[in-house]
Amino acid sequence: MGAINSPNAYRIYLIFGPEETAAHNIASNLCKRMGDMERVDIDSDMLKSEPALLADEACSQSLFGDKRYIRLSLKRDEALGAIENLLECDNAENTVIATAGNLTKASKLRKLAEKSSQIAFHICYPPDAKDLVPVLIDNARSKGLELDRTLSAQIAQNCNYNRSLALSEIEKLALYYDTDPKHSIGAKTEDFEKLSADAAADNQGALINAILSGNIKKSGEEIYQAREIGWSAISVLRAIERRIILLSAMRTQVDAGMSARETAKKNFAVFWKDEDVVASQLMLWSSKRLAALMSHILSLETQIMAAGVGFADILLEQELMRICRAAARSKIR
């Protein structure tokens, strides 16, 4: 997206696609390039009640007459009318930086972006090994960590080529080795495997289902049993991360109109006995909340890696119940 180097050249910058994390990162970089301009945040819900809001804000100045820019957060095509109104305005001087979900080729908003000379757009696709491996190697090197391509590819694959999750693995390795950018340390595959604590070998499905379904009583019981058996905090968090990735992918289909039940049933990664519980989780966790939850879990991993064993277990229990209560509150809304 060459237009990112000239953030005031277009009226609207629209970033969308199935890789929503990358879309938000690009939008954040664009926002930084706007400098000290006043920022106005608008989302889909605001436009539902005030369809003219986008055009009004794009045409208005700040209290002191300075230019502003608008950060627009969308799901799909719901802002089509508002954007069409904006494009018809002659005196709209405030740049709009917008992100949306996966706009398909049938999307009216995508079609508008493709034909409008006033909109610069970029589609974010999930990275594959070819794209992600160099990113991981460069990121690790900036932290004083040397990765070979084999280990970097393994990290990418283990994270289902999720950029944020893979980068968090690099962060954990750097923390484990206590790296210094001035002195490089070579990462070992066995250390990554130890830190990743693959939960596939652990029977944590009941715990994860209870937590993300908001079943407080069941969660308490599962946490007690896991602790008695001897759990690994990182293993539990990795299991939650994998479930979040799975739910996020399916939630895209739900946002596009497919029922939660049908989505869970058609996904080959969902065991048939878990179809009902996964469907219920899809209804409790929106795409936005899943993204926030992933960010929180990744931050929690870093805290636990730096904490002592005893404190790490206490912190994990507290945060798991906090997540469970958040899910439980969604059920009664």
Secondary structure, 3 states (H helix, E strand, C coil): CHHHHCCCCCCEEEEECCCHHHHHHHHHHHHHHCCCCEEEEEEHHHHHHCCCHHHHHHHCCCCCCCCEEEEEECCCCCCHHHHHHHHHCCCCCCEEEEECCCCCCCCHHHHHHHHCCCEEEEECCCCCHHHHHHHHHHHHHHCCEECCHHHHHHHHHHCCCCHHHHHHHHHHHHHHHCCECCECEECCHHHHHHHHCCHHHCCCHHHHHHHHCCCHHHHHHHHHHHHHHCCCHHHHHHHHHHHHHHHHHHHHHHHCCCCHHHHHHHCCCCCHHHHHHHHHHHHHCCHHHHHHHHHHHHHHHHHHHHCCHHHHHHHHHHHHHHHHHHHHHHHCC
